[in-house]
Amino acid sequence: MTPPKTSNRKPKMLPFTIRDFERMFPDDATCLEWMKDWLYPNGIFCVPCKRITKHHRITTRMSYSCDFCGHHVYPMAGTLTEKTRTPLRLWFYAIYLMSATRCGISAKQIQRETGVTYKTAWRMFKQIRTMLNDETPLGGVGEKVEMDEASIGSFTTRKYKVPNPRATVFGMVERHGRVKAVVAADRKMTTLKPVIKEYVLPRSVVFTDDFPSYDDLNPNWYKHRRINHSAGVYVMGSKHTQTIEGFWSLIKNSLTGVYHSVSHKYLQSYLNEFSFRYNHRHDTKPMFVSFLEQIASSRPSLPPVSEGNTSSANQSDRAA
């Protein structure tokens, strides 16, 4: 009897349409309520009361007040929306638009759809990208990690036009897993090796091309496999760097088609955005939810409550 065939297809991501967004977040109050529930899943800890207490919404402020002592807690404090004058729902809508596309969306398009100024739309996108950085190392014992460097930027054929220098980027990707891309100063071995040591765990199986910068990878740390691109060989069994090459193709096409050009100063934030989408491509929950759950990534945690630091924690909440 022939055994049933097993499918290697990943589960599909649940859809999240504009109707779902409008139903879930009709106004600023529902957005703030979501932030409160996400940041305080077990209830709000009141610092003066030194316990979790019931809080009610203050309608004239973006805060919640303790029912017992009146202490205010601001869910937006420490997040990318802190001290913003832009309505909270527009922030959520910008995150939705940013997550709904596979290749990104320009700040000019956000300006047209939301009615904010271009300066505000650009700043919103810059703030959103800052929360998408992931410093989790890749690989591990026996895990396969591909590495490659690339140049991002365009040449010019215009006469007397001096071309801008192209940026060097370095990428590491797990096969069927996550990716990490960083902006590098150059392609030298002294520049790339510290990055590899920081983001790739020891005893990983590393795949690279025959570029000289990978000659002296520590054999006690990594099992190194190379493919000779200079001889026109790109695949030899399991030896290849096709995964990271495909990621570079995705980034270059997206930057050219959507943003046209990106300055070196902000290139890392764009790499973080594309890497975040790539790393969550197999999630079943909507990409918008994955984006939204990062909203507390830059929020500083309060110090543990004790007799000595109760006043300082109280002052930090009031200042926020």
C-alpha positions as a Markdown table, in Angstrom:
| # | Residue | x | y | z |
|---|---|---|---|---|
| 1 | Met | 0.0 | 0.0 | 0.0 |
| 2 | Thr | 1.4 | 3.4 | -1.0 |
| 3 | Pro | 1.9 | 5.7 | 1.9 |
| 4 | Pro | 0.0 | 9.1 | 1.7 |
| 5 | Lys | 2.0 | 11.9 | 0.4 |
| 6 | Thr | 3.1 | 14.6 | 2.8 |
| 7 | Ser | 2.9 | 18.2 | 1.9 |
| 8 | Asn | 5.8 | 20.6 | 2.5 |
| 9 | Arg | 3.6 | 23.6 | 1.9 |
| 10 | Lys | 3.6 | 26.2 | 4.7 |
| 11 | Pro | 0.3 | 27.2 | 6.3 |
| 12 | Lys | -1.2 | 30.3 | 4.7 |
| 13 | Met | -1.2 | 33.6 | 6.5 |
| 14 | Leu | -4.6 | 34.7 | 7.7 |
| 15 | Pro | -6.0 | 37.7 | 5.7 |
| 16 | Phe | -6.5 | 41.1 | 7.3 |
| 17 | Thr | -8.4 | 43.5 | 5.0 |
| 18 | Ile | -9.2 | 47.2 | 5.3 |
| 19 | Arg | -12.7 | 46.1 | 6.5 |
| 20 | Asp | -11.1 | 44.2 | 9.3 |
| 21 | Phe | -9.0 | 47.2 | 10.2 |
| 22 | Glu | -12.0 | 49.6 | 10.2 |
| 23 | Arg | -14.0 | 47.2 | 12.3 |
| 24 | Met | -11.2 | 46.6 | 14.8 |
| 25 | Phe | -9.9 | 50.1 | 15.1 |
| 26 | Pro | -12.7 | 52.6 | 14.4 |
| 27 | Asp | -11.2 | 55.5 | 16.5 |
| 28 | Asp | -8.3 | 56.5 | 18.8 |
| 29 | Ala | -10.0 | 55.0 | 21.9 |
| 30 | Thr | -10.0 | 51.5 | 20.5 |
| 31 | Cys | -6.4 | 51.9 | 19.4 |
| 32 | Leu | -5.4 | 53.0 | 22.9 |
| 33 | Glu | -7.4 | 50.1 | 24.5 |
| 34 | Trp | -5.5 | 47.7 | 22.3 |
| 35 | Met | -2.2 | 49.1 | 23.4 |
| 36 | Lys | -3.2 | 48.9 | 27.0 |
| 37 | Asp | -4.3 | 45.2 | 26.7 |
| 38 | Trp | -1.1 | 44.3 | 24.8 |
| 39 | Leu | 1.3 | 46.1 | 27.1 |
| 40 | Tyr | -0.5 | 45.0 | 30.3 |
| 41 | Pro | -2.0 | 41.6 | 29.6 |
| 42 | Asn | -2.3 | 40.7 | 33.3 |
| 43 | Gly | -3.6 | 44.1 | 34.3 |
| 44 | Ile | -1.9 | 47.4 | 35.1 |
| 45 | Phe | 0.5 | 47.3 | 38.0 |
| 46 | Cys | -0.1 | 50.5 | 40.1 |
| 47 | Val | 3.3 | 51.6 | 41.5 |
| 48 | Pro | 1.9 | 53.6 | 44.5 |
| 49 | Cys | -0.5 | 50.7 | 45.5 |
| 50 | Lys | 2.2 | 48.1 | 44.8 |
| 51 | Arg | -0.3 | 45.7 | 43.2 |
| 52 | Ile | -2.4 | 45.2 | 40.1 |
| 53 | Thr | -5.4 | 47.3 | 40.4 |
| 54 | Lys | -8.4 | 48.2 | 38.3 |
| 55 | His | -7.9 | 51.3 | 36.1 |
| 56 | His | -10.4 | 53.4 | 34.2 |
| 57 | Arg | -9.9 | 55.5 | 31.1 |
| 58 | Ile | -9.5 | 59.3 | 31.4 |
| 59 | Thr | -11.5 | 60.7 | 28.5 |
| 60 | Thr | -9.5 | 64.0 | 28.4 |
| 61 | Arg | -6.1 | 62.3 | 28.3 |
| 62 | Met | -4.6 | 59.3 | 26.6 |
| 63 | Ser | -4.2 | 57.6 | 30.0 |
| 64 | Tyr | -5.7 | 55.3 | 32.6 |
| 65 | Ser | -6.2 | 56.1 | 36.2 |
| 66 | Cys | -6.1 | 53.8 | 39.2 |
| 67 | Asp | -9.5 | 53.4 | 40.9 |
| 68 | Phe | -7.9 | 53.5 | 44.4 |
| 69 | Cys | -5.1 | 56.2 | 44.3 |
| 70 | Gly | -5.7 | 58.0 | 41.0 |
| 71 | His | -2.2 | 57.4 | 39.7 |
| 72 | His | -2.1 | 57.8 | 35.9 |
| 73 | Val | -0.5 | 55.3 | 33.5 |
| 74 | Tyr | 0.1 | 56.3 | 29.8 |
| 75 | Pro | 0.3 | 53.3 | 27.5 |
| 76 | Met | 1.9 | 55.4 | 24.7 |
| 77 | Ala | 4.8 | 56.3 | 26.9 |
| 78 | Gly | 8.1 | 54.8 | 25.7 |
| 79 | Thr | 6.6 | 53.7 | 22.4 |
| 80 | Leu | 7.0 | 55.3 | 18.9 |
| 81 | Thr | 3.7 | 57.2 | 19.5 |
| 82 | Glu | 5.0 | 59.0 | 22.6 |
| 83 | Lys | 4.4 | 62.8 | 22.5 |
| 84 | Thr | 2.9 | 62.6 | 19.0 |
| 85 | Arg | 0.3 | 65.1 | 17.8 |
| 86 | Thr | -0.8 | 62.7 | 15.0 |
| 87 | Pro | -4.0 | 60.8 | 15.9 |
| 88 | Leu | -3.3 | 57.3 | 17.2 |
| 89 | Arg | -5.5 | 55.7 | 14.6 |
| 90 | Leu | -3.4 | 57.3 | 11.8 |
| 91 | Trp | -0.4 | 55.6 | 13.3 |
| 92 | Phe | -2.2 | 52.3 | 13.2 |
| 93 | Tyr | -3.4 | 52.9 | 9.7 |
| 94 | Ala | 0.1 | 53.7 | 8.5 |
| 95 | Ile | 1.3 | 50.4 | 10.1 |
| 96 | Tyr | -1.5 | 48.6 | 8.3 |
| 97 | Leu | -0.6 | 50.1 | 4.9 |
| 98 | Met | 3.1 | 49.3 | 5.5 |
| 99 | Ser | 2.4 | 45.7 | 6.4 |
| 100 | Ala | -0.2 | 45.1 | 3.6 |
| 101 | Thr | 2.4 | 45.4 | 0.9 |
| 102 | Arg | 5.2 | 42.9 | 0.0 |
| 103 | Cys | 7.6 | 45.5 | -1.4 |
| 104 | Gly | 6.9 | 48.4 | 0.9 |
| 105 | Ile | 5.1 | 51.7 | 0.5 |
| 106 | Ser | 6.4 | 55.2 | 0.1 |
| 107 | Ala | 5.9 | 58.1 | 2.5 |
| 108 | Lys | 4.4 | 60.0 | -0.4 |
| 109 | Gln | 1.6 | 57.4 | -0.8 |
| 110 | Ile | 0.9 | 57.7 | 3.0 |
| 111 | Gln | 0.6 | 61.4 | 2.6 |
| 112 | Arg | -2.0 | 61.0 | -0.1 |
| 113 | Glu | -4.0 | 58.5 | 1.8 |
| 114 | Thr | -4.0 | 60.0 | 5.2 |
| 115 | Gly | -3.8 | 63.7 | 4.5 |
| 116 | Val | -0.8 | 64.4 | 6.8 |
| 117 | Thr | 2.2 | 66.3 | 5.5 |
| 118 | Tyr | 5.0 | 64.6 | 3.7 |
| 119 | Lys | 7.4 | 65.4 | 6.6 |
| 120 | Thr | 4.9 | 63.8 | 9.1 |
| 121 | Ala | 4.5 | 60.7 | 6.8 |
| 122 | Trp | 8.2 | 60.3 | 6.4 |
| 123 | Arg | 8.8 | 60.6 | 10.2 |
| 124 | Met | 6.1 | 58.0 | 10.9 |
| 125 | Phe | 7.7 | 55.5 | 8.6 |
| 126 | Lys | 11.1 | 56.1 | 10.1 |
| 127 | Gln | 9.7 | 55.5 | 13.6 |
| 128 | Ile | 7.9 | 52.4 | 12.5 |
| 129 | Arg | 11.0 | 50.9 | 10.9 |
| 130 | Thr | 13.0 | 51.5 | 14.2 |
| 131 | Met | 10.8 | 48.9 | 15.9 |
| 132 | Leu | 11.4 | 46.2 | 13.3 |
| 133 | Asn | 15.0 | 45.5 | 14.2 |
| 134 | Asp | 15.8 | 41.9 | 15.4 |
| 135 | Glu | 19.1 | 41.1 | 17.0 |
| 136 | Thr | 18.5 | 37.4 | 17.5 |
| 137 | Pro | 21.5 | 35.3 | 16.3 |
| 138 | Leu | 21.1 | 32.8 | 13.4 |
| 139 | Gly | 22.1 | 29.2 | 13.0 |
| 140 | Gly | 23.2 | 26.8 | 15.7 |
| 141 | Val | 24.5 | 23.2 | 15.8 |
| 142 | Gly | 24.2 | 21.8 | 12.3 |
| 143 | Glu | 22.0 | 24.6 | 11.0 |
| 144 | Lys | 22.8 | 25.8 | 7.4 |
| 145 | Val | 23.5 | 29.5 | 7.0 |
| 146 | Glu | 24.3 | 31.2 | 3.7 |
| 147 | Met | 26.3 | 34.5 | 3.7 |
| 148 | Asp | 27.0 | 37.0 | 0.9 |
| 149 | Glu | 27.8 | 40.6 | 0.4 |
| 150 | Ala | 26.2 | 42.9 | -2.2 |
| 151 | Ser | 26.2 | 46.5 | -3.4 |
| 152 | Ile | 23.1 | 48.6 | -3.3 |
| 153 | Gly | 22.8 | 51.8 | -5.4 |
| 154 | Ser | 22.5 | 52.7 | -9.1 |
| 155 | Phe | 25.0 | 53.6 | -11.7 |
| 156 | Thr | 24.5 | 56.6 | -13.9 |
| 157 | Thr | 25.0 | 56.9 | -17.7 |
| 158 | Arg | 24.5 | 60.7 | -17.7 |
| 159 | Lys | 27.4 | 62.7 | -19.1 |
| 160 | Tyr | 29.4 | 64.7 | -16.5 |
| 161 | Lys | 27.2 | 63.2 | -13.7 |
| 162 | Val | 29.3 | 61.9 | -10.8 |
| 163 | Pro | 27.7 | 58.7 | -9.6 |
| 164 | Asn | 27.0 | 58.3 | -5.9 |
| 165 | Pro | 29.1 | 55.6 | -4.2 |
| 166 | Arg | 27.3 | 52.3 | -3.8 |
| 167 | Ala | 26.6 | 51.0 | -0.3 |
| 168 | Thr | 28.0 | 47.6 | 0.8 |
| 169 | Val | 25.5 | 45.4 | 2.6 |
| 170 | Phe | 26.2 | 42.0 | 4.2 |
| 171 | Gly | 23.5 | 39.3 | 4.6 |
| 172 | Met | 23.2 | 36.0 | 6.5 |
| 173 | Val | 20.2 | 33.7 | 6.1 |
| 174 | Glu | 19.1 | 30.4 | 7.4 |
| 175 | Arg | 17.8 | 28.0 | 4.8 |
| 176 | His | 14.1 | 27.9 | 5.3 |
| 177 | Gly | 14.5 | 30.3 | 8.2 |
| 178 | Arg | 15.4 | 33.9 | 9.2 |
| 179 | Val | 17.6 | 36.5 | 7.7 |
| 180 | Lys | 19.8 | 39.3 | 9.0 |
| 181 | Ala | 21.1 | 42.1 | 6.8 |
| 182 | Val | 23.5 | 44.9 | 7.9 |
| 183 | Val | 25.2 | 47.8 | 6.2 |
| 184 | Ala | 29.0 | 47.3 | 6.1 |
| 185 | Ala | 31.7 | 49.8 | 5.7 |
| 186 | Asp | 33.5 | 47.6 | 3.1 |
| 187 | Arg | 34.0 | 44.0 | 2.0 |
| 188 | Lys | 37.2 | 43.4 | 3.9 |
| 189 | Met | 37.8 | 40.4 | 6.1 |
| 190 | Thr | 38.4 | 42.6 | 9.1 |
| 191 | Thr | 35.0 | 44.1 | 8.6 |
| 192 | Leu | 32.9 | 41.0 | 7.9 |
| 193 | Lys | 34.3 | 38.6 | 10.5 |
| 194 | Pro | 33.1 | 40.5 | 13.6 |
| 195 | Val | 29.6 | 40.7 | 12.0 |
| 196 | Ile | 29.6 | 36.9 | 11.4 |
| 197 | Lys | 30.7 | 36.2 | 14.9 |
| 198 | Glu | 28.0 | 38.5 | 16.3 |
| 199 | Tyr | 25.0 | 37.1 | 14.4 |
| 200 | Val | 25.9 | 33.5 | 13.5 |
| 201 | Leu | 26.1 | 31.0 | 16.3 |
| 202 | Pro | 29.1 | 28.6 | 16.6 |
| 203 | Arg | 29.0 | 25.1 | 15.0 |
| 204 | Ser | 26.7 | 26.3 | 12.2 |
| 205 | Val | 27.3 | 25.0 | 8.6 |
| 206 | Val | 28.2 | 28.2 | 6.7 |
| 207 | Phe | 27.9 | 28.5 | 2.9 |
| 208 | Thr | 29.7 | 31.3 | 1.0 |
| 209 | Asp | 31.2 | 31.9 | -2.4 |
| 210 | Asp | 34.9 | 32.0 | -3.1 |
| 211 | Phe | 35.4 | 35.7 | -2.1 |
| 212 | Pro | 38.7 | 36.1 | -0.3 |
| 213 | Ser | 37.2 | 37.7 | 2.8 |
| 214 | Tyr | 35.8 | 34.3 | 3.8 |
| 215 | Asp | 39.2 | 32.5 | 3.6 |
| 216 | Asp | 40.0 | 32.6 | 7.3 |
| 217 | Leu | 36.8 | 31.6 | 9.0 |
| 218 | Asn | 37.6 | 29.8 | 12.2 |
| 219 | Pro | 37.2 | 26.1 | 11.6 |
| 220 | Asn | 36.6 | 25.6 | 15.3 |
| 221 | Trp | 33.5 | 27.8 | 15.1 |
| 222 | Tyr | 32.0 | 27.0 | 11.8 |
| 223 | Lys | 31.9 | 24.2 | 9.2 |
| 224 | His | 32.7 | 26.2 | 6.0 |
| 225 | Arg | 31.3 | 25.1 | 2.6 |
| 226 | Arg | 32.2 | 27.2 | -0.5 |
| 227 | Ile | 30.9 | 27.4 | -4.1 |
| 228 | Asn | 33.3 | 28.7 | -6.8 |
| 229 | His | 31.4 | 31.5 | -8.4 |
| 230 | Ser | 34.4 | 32.8 | -10.3 |
| 231 | Ala | 34.5 | 29.5 | -12.2 |
| 232 | Gly | 30.9 | 29.9 | -13.2 |
| 233 | Val | 29.7 | 27.2 | -10.7 |
| 234 | Tyr | 26.6 | 28.3 | -8.7 |
| 235 | Val | 25.0 | 25.1 | -7.5 |
| 236 | Met | 26.8 | 21.8 | -6.5 |
| 237 | Gly | 24.5 | 19.6 | -4.5 |
| 238 | Ser | 23.7 | 21.4 | -1.3 |
| 239 | Lys | 26.5 | 23.9 | -1.8 |
| 240 | His | 25.0 | 27.2 | -3.0 |
| 241 | Thr | 24.1 | 30.7 | -2.0 |
| 242 | Gln | 20.8 | 31.0 | -3.9 |
| 243 | Thr | 18.7 | 31.8 | -0.8 |
| 244 | Ile | 20.6 | 35.0 | 0.1 |
| 245 | Glu | 20.9 | 35.9 | -3.6 |
| 246 | Gly | 17.1 | 35.7 | -3.8 |
| 247 | Phe | 16.8 | 38.0 | -0.8 |
| 248 | Trp | 19.2 | 40.6 | -2.4 |
| 249 | Ser | 17.0 | 40.4 | -5.6 |
| 250 | Leu | 13.9 | 41.2 | -3.5 |
| 251 | Ile | 15.5 | 44.2 | -1.8 |
| 252 | Lys | 17.0 | 45.7 | -5.0 |
| 253 | Asn | 13.8 | 45.4 | -7.0 |
| 254 | Ser | 11.7 | 46.8 | -4.1 |
| 255 | Leu | 14.1 | 49.8 | -3.5 |
| 256 | Thr | 14.2 | 50.6 | -7.2 |
| 257 | Gly | 10.5 | 50.2 | -7.8 |
| 258 | Val | 9.0 | 51.8 | -4.7 |
| 259 | Tyr | 11.6 | 54.1 | -3.2 |
| 260 | His | 13.9 | 54.7 | -6.3 |
| 261 | Ser | 16.8 | 55.6 | -4.1 |
| 262 | Val | 17.8 | 55.4 | -0.4 |
| 263 | Ser | 20.5 | 57.3 | 1.3 |
| 264 | His | 23.2 | 55.4 | 3.1 |
| 265 | Lys | 22.2 | 57.0 | 6.4 |
| 266 | Tyr | 18.8 | 55.3 | 6.5 |
| 267 | Leu | 19.5 | 52.2 | 4.5 |
| 268 | Gln | 19.8 | 50.0 | 7.6 |
| 269 | Ser | 16.2 | 50.8 | 8.6 |
| 270 | Tyr | 15.0 | 49.7 | 5.2 |
| 271 | Leu | 17.0 | 46.5 | 5.5 |
| 272 | Asn | 15.3 | 45.9 | 8.9 |
| 273 | Glu | 11.9 | 46.3 | 7.3 |
| 274 | Phe | 12.5 | 43.8 | 4.5 |
| 275 | Ser | 14.2 | 41.4 | 6.9 |
| 276 | Phe | 11.2 | 41.6 | 9.3 |
| 277 | Arg | 8.8 | 40.7 | 6.5 |
| 278 | Tyr | 11.0 | 37.8 | 5.4 |
| 279 | Asn | 11.3 | 36.4 | 8.9 |
| 280 | His | 7.6 | 36.4 | 9.4 |
| 281 | Arg | 6.6 | 35.2 | 5.9 |
| 282 | His | 5.5 | 31.8 | 7.3 |
| 283 | Asp | 3.4 | 33.1 | 10.2 |
| 284 | Thr | -0.3 | 32.3 | 10.2 |
| 285 | Lys | -1.3 | 35.5 | 12.0 |
| 286 | Pro | -1.6 | 38.5 | 9.7 |
| 287 | Met | 1.5 | 40.6 | 9.0 |
| 288 | Phe | -0.3 | 43.6 | 10.4 |
| 289 | Val | -0.6 | 41.9 | 13.8 |
| 290 | Ser | 3.1 | 41.0 | 13.7 |
| 291 | Phe | 4.0 | 44.7 | 12.9 |
| 292 | Leu | 1.6 | 45.9 | 15.6 |
| 293 | Glu | 3.0 | 43.6 | 18.3 |
| 294 | Gln | 6.4 | 45.3 | 17.8 |
| 295 | Ile | 5.0 | 48.6 | 19.1 |
| 296 | Ala | 6.4 | 47.9 | 22.6 |
| 297 | Ser | 9.8 | 46.8 | 21.4 |
| 298 | Ser | 11.4 | 50.1 | 22.3 |
| 299 | Arg | 9.4 | 50.6 | 25.5 |
| 300 | Pro | 11.7 | 50.7 | 28.6 |
| 301 | Ser | 10.6 | 48.4 | 31.4 |
| 302 | Leu | 10.0 | 50.0 | 34.8 |
| 303 | Pro | 12.4 | 49.1 | 37.6 |
| 304 | Pro | 11.2 | 46.5 | 40.1 |
| 305 | Val | 9.0 | 48.0 | 42.8 |
| 306 | Ser | 10.6 | 48.3 | 46.2 |
| 307 | Glu | 10.6 | 50.8 | 49.1 |
| 308 | Gly | 13.6 | 52.5 | 47.6 |
| 309 | Asn | 12.5 | 53.1 | 44.0 |
| 310 | Thr | 8.7 | 53.6 | 44.3 |
| 311 | Ser | 9.0 | 57.3 | 44.0 |
| 312 | Ser | 11.4 | 57.2 | 41.0 |
| 313 | Ala | 9.0 | 54.8 | 39.1 |
| 314 | Asn | 6.1 | 57.1 | 40.0 |
| 315 | Gln | 7.9 | 60.1 | 38.7 |
| 316 | Ser | 8.8 | 58.4 | 35.4 |
| 317 | Asp | 5.1 | 57.5 | 34.8 |
| 318 | Arg | 4.0 | 61.0 | 35.6 |
| 319 | Ala | 6.7 | 62.6 | 33.4 |
| 320 | Ala | 5.6 | 60.4 | 30.5 |
